[in-house]
Amino acid sequence: MPMKEPQIPAERWIQNLLFAAKQIANREFQESRWLAADAKAWESPDEAINSLDDYVLSGFIEQFVGSFSPIQAQAVTAFRDEVDRYCKFSPQHLEPVDVLADPSWEVVRQKASDFVQAFEGKWPQANP
């Protein structure tokens, strides 16, 4: 069965997901913006996680899993699974100060970093 054409180009899809993952991986950004008195509505742990839904992380995996290297496949599924686990055991609304103090969030942050490292500049591969 031929692969279904994605709604957006693969390059744009991965750029969006990498942007979201970098926000999740960046503790300094989170500490400076999530806790800022002038933090924007989109500068919050809720929005960081929601952006993965906005950019359809699960759909990305389903669409392209056959094109990932083993390291990429492991990194993207571990990231997705860790975010899902975090959400399952967290309140519906996330308070920035609580998230930043939560050791489980550090695990999510590390999985986001692993995902970025596995994919940035390495996917999609140019066709020879």
C-alpha positions as YAML, in Angstrom:
chain: A
units: angstrom
residues:
- id: 1
  name: MET
  ca: [0.00, 0.00, 0.00]
- id: 2
  name: PRO
  ca: [1.53, 3.34, -0.99]
- id: 3
  name: MET
  ca: [2.24, 5.87, 1.73]
- id: 4
  name: LYS
  ca: [-0.49, 8.48, 2.02]
- id: 5
  name: GLU
  ca: [0.63, 12.00, 1.12]
- id: 6
  name: PRO
  ca: [0.94, 14.15, 4.27]
- id: 7
  name: GLN
  ca: [-1.13, 17.31, 4.60]
- id: 8
  name: ILE
  ca: [2.03, 19.39, 4.93]
- id: 9
  name: PRO
  ca: [5.50, 18.75, 3.53]
- id: 10
  name: ALA
  ca: [7.63, 16.45, 5.67]
- id: 11
  name: GLU
  ca: [10.28, 19.17, 6.07]
- id: 12
  name: ARG
  ca: [7.75, 21.60, 7.52]
- id: 13
  name: TRP
  ca: [6.23, 18.95, 9.77]
- id: 14
  name: ILE
  ca: [9.56, 18.06, 11.34]
- id: 15
  name: GLN
  ca: [10.48, 21.76, 11.70]
- id: 16
  name: ASN
  ca: [7.29, 22.35, 13.68]
- id: 17
  name: LEU
  ca: [7.87, 19.33, 15.90]
- id: 18
  name: LEU
  ca: [11.51, 20.26, 16.48]
- id: 19
  name: PHE
  ca: [10.44, 23.79, 17.47]
- id: 20
  name: ALA
  ca: [7.99, 22.36, 20.01]
- id: 21
  name: ALA
  ca: [10.53, 19.84, 21.33]
- id: 22
  name: LYS
  ca: [13.19, 22.53, 21.74]
- id: 23
  name: GLN
  ca: [10.77, 24.55, 23.86]
- id: 24
  name: ILE
  ca: [10.12, 21.49, 26.01]
- id: 25
  name: ALA
  ca: [13.84, 20.69, 26.29]
- id: 26
  name: ASN
  ca: [14.90, 24.23, 27.24]
- id: 27
  name: ARG
  ca: [14.90, 24.65, 31.01]
- id: 28
  name: GLU
  ca: [16.35, 28.18, 30.88]
- id: 29
  name: PHE
  ca: [13.53, 29.35, 28.59]
- id: 30
  name: GLN
  ca: [10.94, 27.73, 30.85]
- id: 31
  name: GLU
  ca: [12.35, 29.30, 34.00]
- id: 32
  name: SER
  ca: [12.60, 32.75, 32.41]
- id: 33
  name: ARG
  ca: [9.29, 32.84, 30.52]
- id: 34
  name: TRP
  ca: [6.90, 30.51, 32.33]
- id: 35
  name: LEU
  ca: [7.58, 32.30, 35.62]
- id: 36
  name: ALA
  ca: [7.79, 35.83, 34.18]
- id: 37
  name: ALA
  ca: [5.29, 38.42, 35.37]
- id: 38
  name: ASP
  ca: [4.64, 39.28, 31.71]
- id: 39
  name: ALA
  ca: [4.46, 35.68, 30.47]
- id: 40
  name: LYS
  ca: [2.22, 35.32, 27.43]
- id: 41
  name: ALA
  ca: [-0.61, 32.78, 27.41]
- id: 42
  name: TRP
  ca: [1.40, 30.55, 25.10]
- id: 43
  name: GLU
  ca: [4.42, 30.59, 27.43]
- id: 44
  name: SER
  ca: [3.27, 27.81, 29.73]
- id: 45
  name: PRO
  ca: [3.71, 24.08, 30.27]
- id: 46
  name: ASP
  ca: [0.14, 23.48, 29.07]
- id: 47
  name: GLU
  ca: [0.87, 25.14, 25.75]
- id: 48
  name: ALA
  ca: [4.24, 23.44, 25.39]
- id: 49
  name: ILE
  ca: [2.51, 20.07, 25.59]
- id: 50
  name: ASN
  ca: [-0.49, 21.17, 23.52]
- id: 51
  name: SER
  ca: [1.85, 22.21, 20.72]
- id: 52
  name: LEU
  ca: [2.72, 18.53, 20.22]
- id: 53
  name: ASP
  ca: [-0.96, 17.86, 19.55]
- id: 54
  name: ASP
  ca: [-1.16, 20.94, 17.35]
- id: 55
  name: TYR
  ca: [1.75, 19.63, 15.30]
- id: 56
  name: VAL
  ca: [0.34, 16.08, 15.36]
- id: 57
  name: LEU
  ca: [3.29, 14.17, 16.82]
- id: 58
  name: SER
  ca: [1.46, 10.83, 16.77]
- id: 59
  name: GLY
  ca: [0.40, 11.33, 13.15]
- id: 60
  name: PHE
  ca: [3.98, 12.17, 12.25]
- id: 61
  name: ILE
  ca: [5.16, 8.89, 13.75]
- id: 62
  name: GLU
  ca: [2.44, 6.90, 11.99]
- id: 63
  name: GLN
  ca: [3.10, 8.58, 8.65]
- id: 64
  name: PHE
  ca: [6.88, 8.30, 8.58]
- id: 65
  name: VAL
  ca: [7.95, 5.50, 10.94]
- id: 66
  name: GLY
  ca: [9.29, 3.49, 8.00]
- id: 67
  name: SER
  ca: [11.75, 6.25, 7.12]
- id: 68
  name: PHE
  ca: [13.30, 6.65, 10.58]
- id: 69
  name: SER
  ca: [16.66, 5.22, 11.54]
- id: 70
  name: PRO
  ca: [16.53, 2.91, 14.57]
- id: 71
  name: ILE
  ca: [17.87, 5.74, 16.75]
- id: 72
  name: GLN
  ca: [15.23, 8.14, 15.43]
- id: 73
  name: ALA
  ca: [12.43, 5.62, 15.89]
- id: 74
  name: GLN
  ca: [13.50, 5.02, 19.48]
- id: 75
  name: ALA
  ca: [13.89, 8.75, 20.24]
- id: 76
  name: VAL
  ca: [10.55, 9.85, 18.81]
- id: 77
  name: THR
  ca: [8.54, 7.05, 20.42]
- id: 78
  name: ALA
  ca: [10.30, 7.52, 23.77]
- id: 79
  name: PHE
  ca: [9.51, 11.26, 23.62]
- id: 80
  name: ARG
  ca: [5.86, 10.64, 22.75]
- id: 81
  name: ASP
  ca: [5.50, 7.94, 25.41]
- id: 82
  name: GLU
  ca: [7.12, 10.05, 28.12]
- id: 83
  name: VAL
  ca: [4.88, 13.05, 27.34]
- id: 84
  name: ASP
  ca: [1.84, 10.74, 27.41]
- id: 85
  name: ARG
  ca: [2.96, 9.27, 30.75]
- id: 86
  name: TYR
  ca: [3.55, 12.71, 32.19]
- id: 87
  name: CYS
  ca: [0.12, 13.91, 31.12]
- id: 88
  name: LYS
  ca: [-1.58, 10.80, 32.48]
- id: 89
  name: PHE
  ca: [-0.24, 11.40, 35.97]
- id: 90
  name: SER
  ca: [-0.45, 15.20, 36.03]
- id: 91
  name: PRO
  ca: [-3.30, 17.61, 36.71]
- id: 92
  name: GLN
  ca: [-5.32, 18.88, 33.76]
- id: 93
  name: HIS
  ca: [-3.87, 22.38, 34.23]
- id: 94
  name: LEU
  ca: [-0.14, 22.55, 34.86]
- id: 95
  name: GLU
  ca: [1.27, 25.22, 37.13]
- id: 96
  name: PRO
  ca: [4.69, 26.34, 35.87]
- id: 97
  name: VAL
  ca: [6.35, 26.36, 39.29]
- id: 98
  name: ASP
  ca: [5.13, 22.80, 39.99]
- id: 99
  name: VAL
  ca: [6.23, 21.50, 36.60]
- id: 100
  name: LEU
  ca: [9.70, 23.00, 36.93]
- id: 101
  name: ALA
  ca: [10.10, 21.35, 40.35]
- id: 102
  name: ASP
  ca: [8.82, 17.97, 39.14]
- id: 103
  name: PRO
  ca: [11.57, 15.38, 38.50]
- id: 104
  name: SER
  ca: [9.26, 13.70, 35.99]
- id: 105
  name: TRP
  ca: [9.34, 16.86, 33.88]
- id: 106
  name: GLU
  ca: [13.12, 16.59, 33.74]
- id: 107
  name: VAL
  ca: [12.66, 13.16, 32.13]
- id: 108
  name: VAL
  ca: [10.28, 14.68, 29.56]
- id: 109
  name: ARG
  ca: [12.80, 17.44, 28.94]
- id: 110
  name: GLN
  ca: [15.57, 14.89, 28.33]
- id: 111
  name: LYS
  ca: [13.41, 12.85, 25.92]
- id: 112
  name: ALA
  ca: [12.63, 16.07, 24.04]
- id: 113
  name: SER
  ca: [16.36, 16.80, 23.80]
- id: 114
  name: ASP
  ca: [17.04, 13.25, 22.56]
- id: 115
  name: PHE
  ca: [14.35, 13.68, 19.89]
- id: 116
  name: VAL
  ca: [15.89, 16.97, 18.71]
- id: 117
  name: GLN
  ca: [19.35, 15.43, 18.60]
- id: 118
  name: ALA
  ca: [18.13, 12.41, 16.62]
- id: 119
  name: PHE
  ca: [16.22, 14.42, 14.00]
- id: 120
  name: GLU
  ca: [17.64, 17.92, 13.62]
- id: 121
  name: GLY
  ca: [19.42, 18.11, 10.28]
- id: 122
  name: LYS
  ca: [19.11, 14.32, 9.87]
- id: 123
  name: TRP
  ca: [15.55, 13.83, 8.64]
- id: 124
  name: PRO
  ca: [14.15, 13.61, 6.05]
- id: 125
  name: GLN
  ca: [17.05, 12.17, 4.18]
- id: 126
  name: ALA
  ca: [17.59, 13.55, 0.70]
- id: 127
  name: ASN
  ca: [16.88, 10.99, -1.96]
- id: 128
  name: PRO
  ca: [20.13, 9.93, -3.67]
...
